[in-house]
Amino acid sequence: MIDVADVSRRYEGDQAALDHLSLYVAEGECLALLGPSGSGKSTLLNLIAGLDRPTGGTVTVAGTRVDRLSEAAAARYRRATIGLVFQFFNLLDDLTVADNVLLPAQIAGRPAARSRERARELLETLGIDRHADAYPGRLSGGERQRVAVARALMNRPPLLLADEPTGALDTASGAEVRKLLVDLHADGQTIVLVTHDEALATAVATRTVRLVDGRVTGMTDCTERHLRELRGQAAGEGQKGMPEEGTA
């Protein structure tokens, strides 16, 4: 789905934010980008989202050469392909929860009735339907991030990009969002997330990539660990359903 090939991003007078970086993300994968501040994680996410352009190299997402898009074409690409989740939610405080979630569909010109039904389904699935008519300022951090995720998923994007999704949350709210991302990925959503949270990366990602000074310095495949966890959960559920000895 994502093919970043020999990409560099340099800013005038500064060290390269990305330095000849190559990375591939398959459809259905959940990739976590780890690394210290200034390592290039958010820059890479911005290039994938078409919010910035590389100095060199190519960025291809779902068959689209993102690095070649005009500003208007990049906006259309984001509406069709990308769901964005930010650290500080970026919700509009003067709109209700439901209206915040509906915003991407309205911008894309989607039919109103179908969009309202989609918003209702998302709010219900994410457990915040009771807050549909509330304003974001009345919600907890975890609830606001759930609204942000619902908004990001409104147009059914093939790719979800999350930049420090638990960075502004307390421990309990962060655990809620972590479980939400796990559930979304289990349902087949392709996710790329930037995080300093090792626990989030460990819980959610099928692969982690560590960046330092704009270069890949480490990569970990977590697929086998996730499979073991799923087998363990299935075994535990199976044992719960078995009758105790002497009761059958």
Secondary structure in CASP SS format (residue, H / E / C, confidence):
PFRMAT SS
TARGET T0000
AUTHOR 0000-0000-0000
METHOD secondary structure of the structure
MODEL  1
M C 1.00
I E 1.00
D E 1.00
V E 1.00
A E 1.00
D E 1.00
V E 1.00
S E 1.00
R E 1.00
R C 1.00
Y C 1.00
E C 1.00
G C 1.00
D C 1.00
Q C 1.00
A C 1.00
A C 1.00
L E 1.00
D E 1.00
H E 1.00
L E 1.00
S E 1.00
L E 1.00
Y E 1.00
V E 1.00
A C 1.00
E C 1.00
G C 1.00
E C 1.00
C E 1.00
L E 1.00
A E 1.00
L E 1.00
L E 1.00
G C 1.00
P C 1.00
S C 1.00
G C 1.00
S C 1.00
G C 1.00
K H 1.00
S H 1.00
T H 1.00
L H 1.00
L H 1.00
N H 1.00
L H 1.00
I H 1.00
A C 1.00
G C 1.00
L C 1.00
D C 1.00
R C 1.00
P C 1.00
T C 1.00
G E 1.00
G E 1.00
T E 1.00
V E 1.00
T E 1.00
V E 1.00
A C 1.00
G C 1.00
T E 1.00
R E 1.00
V H 1.00
D H 1.00
R H 1.00
L C 1.00
S C 1.00
E H 1.00
A H 1.00
A H 1.00
A H 1.00
A H 1.00
R H 1.00
Y H 1.00
R H 1.00
R H 1.00
A H 1.00
T H 1.00
I E 1.00
G E 1.00
L E 1.00
V E 1.00
F C 1.00
Q C 1.00
F C 1.00
F C 1.00
N C 1.00
L C 1.00
L C 1.00
D C 1.00
D C 1.00
L C 1.00
T C 1.00
V H 1.00
A H 1.00
D H 1.00
N H 1.00
V H 1.00
L H 1.00
L H 1.00
P H 1.00
A H 1.00
Q H 1.00
I H 1.00
A C 1.00
G C 1.00
R C 1.00
P C 1.00
A H 1.00
A H 1.00
R H 1.00
S H 1.00
R H 1.00
E H 1.00
R H 1.00
A H 1.00
R H 1.00
E H 1.00
L H 1.00
L H 1.00
E H 1.00
T H 1.00
L C 1.00
G C 1.00
I C 1.00
D H 1.00
R H 1.00
H H 1.00
A C 1.00
D C 1.00
A C 1.00
Y C 1.00
P H 1.00
G H 1.00
R H 1.00
L C 1.00
S C 1.00
G H 1.00
G H 1.00
E H 1.00
R H 1.00
Q H 1.00
R H 1.00
V H 1.00
A H 1.00
V H 1.00
A H 1.00
R H 1.00
A H 1.00
L H 1.00
M C 1.00
N C 1.00
R C 1.00
P C 1.00
P C 1.00
L E 1.00
L E 1.00
L E 1.00
A E 1.00
D E 1.00
E C 1.00
P C 1.00
T C 1.00
G C 1.00
A C 1.00
L C 1.00
D C 1.00
T H 1.00
A H 1.00
S H 1.00
G H 1.00
A H 1.00
E H 1.00
V H 1.00
R H 1.00
K H 1.00
L H 1.00
L H 1.00
V H 1.00
D H 1.00
L H 1.00
H H 1.00
A H 1.00
D C 1.00
G C 1.00
Q C 1.00
T E 1.00
I E 1.00
V E 1.00
L E 1.00
V E 1.00
T C 1.00
H C 1.00
D C 1.00
E H 1.00
A H 1.00
L H 1.00
A H 1.00
T H 1.00
A H 1.00
V H 1.00
A C 1.00
T C 1.00
R E 1.00
T E 1.00
V E 1.00
R E 1.00
L E 1.00
V E 1.00
D C 1.00
G C 1.00
R E 1.00
V E 1.00
T E 1.00
G E 1.00
M E 1.00
T E 1.00
D E 1.00
C C 1.00
T H 1.00
E H 1.00
R H 1.00
H H 1.00
L H 1.00
R H 1.00
E H 1.00
L H 1.00
R H 1.00
G H 1.00
Q H 1.00
A H 1.00
A H 1.00
G H 1.00
E H 1.00
G H 1.00
Q H 1.00
K H 1.00
G H 1.00
M C 1.00
P C 1.00
E C 1.00
E C 1.00
G C 1.00
T C 1.00
A C 1.00
END
